[in-house]
Amino acid sequence: MGRFLAFIYGLASYVFFFGTFLYAIGFISGLVVPKTIDAGTVVPVTEAIIVDLLLMSVFAIQHSVMARKQFKQWWTQFVPKPVERSTYVLFSSLALALLLWQWRPIPAVVWHIDNPQIAMAVIGLSFAGWLILLTSTFLINHFELFGLHQVANNLAGRAMPTPRFRTPLYYKFVRHPLYLGFIIAFWSAPTMTAGHLLFAAVTTAYIIVGALLEERDLIDLFGDDYRRYRERVSMLVPWRRSA
């Protein structure tokens, strides 16, 4: 019964994550969803900047702290190991949902593309970024990344397999295609407002810091295999030699 409840919990966490993720695509792209990055009650600029920075900080701190090895070792004293990843995914989704709900728009236009063909091409580039992001997760193990593999194996009474170092498809050209997809999606906007620019700039800075932190964990996990990989493949710019 405990294993079954853990599986239901992991499945519910994944469904909540995926719904929040789909809403975030519409939120950033300004399409379909009722509240977008440029919609909502307009407040004084200083107030909007403070609120938005706090919201992004909550997400960044939660996302980074709970991902660290030292935190996981402490956290799994209280949370069963099979649902540790699902709990992380749930907390990340809640932090993202809070940001989407409470975001304060700053509508001043920084740039706007008038040509409809070019504007559509930029929107297409944004969706290409989301596609790169999503397919990158499946290349490495989407269901393990978001906790379903762990709770399914726990339900079946199987141990998790030992992680293997692989570099499929995008990973041959850039070490973090998932993060690259985010950056492309965030910056590809035919109309860039000050609020959207703030979001894109802060999240890009966080992505770079997060990638550096993640690489320390990957070196601990894969050792020289990852060190050699880092020497020959660029972090975020495809086909650029690693520094």
VMD Tcl script that draws the C-alpha trace (Angstrom):
set ca {
  {0.00 0.00 0.00}
  {2.84 2.39 0.83}
  {4.45 1.77 -2.56}
  {1.13 2.30 -4.33}
  {0.52 5.59 -2.49}
  {4.06 6.70 -3.36}
  {3.32 5.96 -7.03}
  {0.05 7.95 -6.92}
  {1.89 10.83 -5.24}
  {4.61 10.77 -7.89}
  {2.06 10.61 -10.69}
  {0.04 13.52 -9.23}
  {3.24 15.58 -8.84}
  {4.13 14.91 -12.48}
  {0.64 15.84 -13.74}
  {0.76 19.09 -11.74}
  {4.23 19.84 -13.10}
  {3.22 19.19 -16.70}
  {0.12 21.39 -16.44}
  {2.19 24.20 -14.90}
  {4.83 23.79 -17.59}
  {2.26 24.06 -20.40}
  {0.75 27.15 -18.77}
  {4.26 28.66 -18.52}
  {4.71 28.27 -22.28}
  {1.53 30.26 -22.87}
  {2.51 32.76 -20.16}
  {5.89 33.54 -21.74}
  {4.63 33.40 -25.34}
  {1.53 35.52 -24.64}
  {-0.75 32.92 -26.17}
  {-3.93 31.04 -25.13}
  {-3.69 31.33 -21.32}
  {-5.74 33.98 -19.43}
  {-2.74 35.59 -17.70}
  {0.49 36.24 -19.58}
  {3.78 37.93 -18.73}
  {2.40 41.25 -20.06}
  {-1.14 40.95 -18.65}
  {-2.56 41.73 -15.23}
  {-2.83 44.68 -12.89}
  {-0.21 47.33 -13.62}
  {1.43 48.70 -10.47}
  {4.21 51.29 -10.04}
  {7.44 50.14 -11.71}
  {9.44 49.94 -8.47}
  {6.80 47.76 -6.84}
  {6.61 45.53 -9.91}
  {10.40 45.05 -10.02}
  {10.58 44.19 -6.31}
  {7.68 41.71 -6.47}
  {8.97 40.06 -9.66}
  {12.52 39.75 -8.34}
  {11.20 38.19 -5.12}
  {9.11 35.70 -7.10}
  {12.08 34.70 -9.27}
  {14.30 34.47 -6.17}
  {11.86 32.09 -4.47}
  {11.95 29.82 -7.50}
  {15.74 30.04 -7.91}
  {16.52 29.34 -4.24}
  {14.09 26.42 -4.03}
  {15.25 24.98 -7.34}
  {18.97 25.21 -6.53}
  {19.00 24.31 -2.84}
  {16.79 21.23 -3.16}
  {18.88 19.99 -6.12}
  {22.15 19.91 -4.18}
  {23.58 16.60 -2.99}
  {24.06 17.80 0.60}
  {20.42 18.88 0.87}
  {19.21 15.56 -0.56}
  {21.24 13.63 2.01}
  {19.59 15.62 4.81}
  {16.13 15.71 3.19}
  {15.89 11.95 2.69}
  {16.06 11.48 6.46}
  {12.46 12.73 6.46}
  {11.22 12.07 2.92}
  {11.38 8.50 1.56}
  {14.03 8.26 -1.12}
  {11.68 6.92 -3.87}
  {9.57 10.11 -3.66}
  {12.43 12.57 -3.12}
  {12.52 13.57 -6.80}
  {8.74 13.81 -7.03}
  {8.73 16.08 -3.97}
  {11.38 18.28 -5.59}
  {9.30 18.45 -8.78}
  {6.18 19.32 -6.77}
  {7.90 22.13 -4.85}
  {9.41 23.50 -8.07}
  {5.99 23.46 -9.73}
  {4.43 25.26 -6.75}
  {7.14 27.94 -6.88}
  {6.58 28.36 -10.62}
  {2.80 28.48 -10.18}
  {3.24 31.23 -7.57}
  {5.35 33.22 -10.03}
  {2.79 32.82 -12.83}
  {-0.05 33.83 -10.50}
  {1.54 36.84 -8.80}
  {3.72 38.23 -11.62}
  {3.43 42.01 -12.05}
  {3.67 43.18 -15.67}
  {5.87 46.12 -16.70}
  {4.29 47.01 -20.07}
  {6.82 49.55 -21.39}
  {7.89 48.29 -24.84}
  {11.62 47.75 -25.35}
  {11.30 46.52 -28.94}
  {8.51 45.57 -31.31}
  {8.74 43.81 -34.68}
  {6.23 45.30 -37.12}
  {6.90 42.99 -40.04}
  {4.39 40.10 -39.65}
  {6.62 37.55 -41.40}
  {9.59 38.33 -39.16}
  {7.33 38.37 -36.09}
  {6.00 34.92 -36.96}
  {9.55 33.67 -37.49}
  {10.51 34.92 -34.02}
  {7.48 33.18 -32.50}
  {8.49 30.03 -34.36}
  {12.01 30.34 -32.91}
  {10.50 30.60 -29.44}
  {8.54 27.39 -29.93}
  {11.68 25.75 -31.32}
  {13.33 26.61 -27.99}
  {10.49 24.93 -26.08}
  {10.78 21.90 -28.37}
  {14.55 21.65 -27.79}
  {13.93 21.88 -24.06}
  {11.28 19.15 -23.99}
  {13.06 16.73 -26.33}
  {16.27 17.19 -24.34}
  {14.53 15.75 -21.28}
  {13.50 12.65 -23.22}
  {17.02 12.17 -24.57}
  {18.43 11.76 -21.05}
  {15.35 10.18 -19.30}
  {12.31 12.42 -19.00}
  {10.48 10.22 -16.50}
  {13.47 9.89 -14.19}
  {14.11 13.62 -14.35}
  {10.57 14.28 -13.11}
  {10.32 11.45 -10.58}
  {8.03 8.93 -12.31}
  {10.75 6.36 -12.97}
  {11.66 6.29 -9.28}
  {8.12 5.70 -7.99}
  {7.37 3.16 -10.75}
  {10.48 1.14 -9.90}
  {9.62 1.38 -6.21}
  {6.11 0.08 -6.94}
  {7.58 -2.86 -8.86}
  {10.17 -3.54 -6.14}
  {13.08 -2.80 -8.43}
  {16.19 -0.75 -7.60}
  {17.04 2.27 -9.71}
  {19.70 1.50 -12.35}
  {23.18 2.95 -11.97}
  {23.43 6.29 -13.87}
  {25.35 6.02 -17.15}
  {27.14 8.91 -18.83}
  {25.68 9.45 -22.32}
  {25.70 12.32 -24.84}
  {22.77 11.70 -27.24}
  {21.96 14.03 -30.14}
  {21.95 17.67 -28.86}
  {24.39 16.76 -26.09}
  {27.10 16.18 -28.68}
  {27.02 19.90 -29.54}
  {26.19 21.61 -26.24}
  {26.41 20.39 -22.65}
  {23.09 21.87 -21.55}
  {20.59 21.86 -24.45}
  {17.71 21.98 -21.97}
  {18.96 25.32 -20.64}
  {19.70 26.55 -24.17}
  {16.05 25.81 -25.05}
  {14.90 27.96 -22.14}
  {17.12 30.87 -23.23}
  {15.89 30.71 -26.84}
  {12.25 30.58 -25.69}
  {12.63 33.45 -23.22}
  {14.39 35.87 -25.58}
  {12.50 35.16 -28.82}
  {9.71 37.71 -28.49}
  {8.38 39.88 -31.34}
  {7.28 42.37 -28.68}
  {9.67 42.65 -25.75}
  {8.33 44.58 -22.79}
  {10.37 45.76 -19.82}
  {8.76 43.05 -17.66}
  {9.57 40.31 -20.17}
  {13.12 41.66 -20.48}
  {13.54 41.58 -16.69}
  {12.32 37.98 -16.64}
  {14.58 36.91 -19.53}
  {17.69 38.64 -18.13}
  {17.32 37.34 -14.56}
  {16.45 33.79 -15.60}
  {19.35 33.68 -18.06}
  {21.75 34.73 -15.29}
  {20.24 32.09 -13.02}
  {20.53 29.43 -15.74}
  {24.27 30.11 -16.10}
  {24.83 29.94 -12.34}
  {22.63 26.84 -12.09}
  {24.55 25.12 -14.89}
  {27.86 25.74 -13.11}
  {26.47 24.31 -9.86}
  {25.02 21.32 -11.69}
  {28.33 20.59 -13.37}
  {30.02 20.20 -9.99}
  {27.50 17.48 -9.16}
  {28.01 15.84 -12.57}
  {31.77 15.74 -12.05}
  {31.22 14.10 -8.66}
  {28.91 11.56 -10.32}
  {30.78 10.79 -13.56}
  {34.34 11.89 -12.77}
  {36.83 12.02 -15.66}
  {34.16 11.15 -18.24}
  {32.43 14.44 -17.56}
  {35.69 16.38 -17.25}
  {36.73 15.25 -20.75}
  {33.26 16.03 -22.06}
  {33.44 19.53 -20.59}
  {36.81 20.10 -22.27}
  {35.52 19.36 -25.77}
  {31.88 20.58 -25.73}
  {30.65 24.11 -25.05}
  {28.24 24.79 -22.19}
  {25.49 26.69 -24.04}
  {26.69 27.81 -27.48}
  {26.48 24.98 -30.05}
  {29.66 24.10 -31.97}
  {31.72 26.63 -30.01}
  {34.78 25.04 -28.46}
  {34.69 24.80 -24.68}
  {36.74 27.41 -22.89}
}
mol new
graphics top color blue
foreach p $ca { graphics top sphere $p radius 0.5 }
foreach p [lrange $ca 0 end-1] q [lrange $ca 1 end] { graphics top cylinder $p $q radius 0.2 }
display resetview
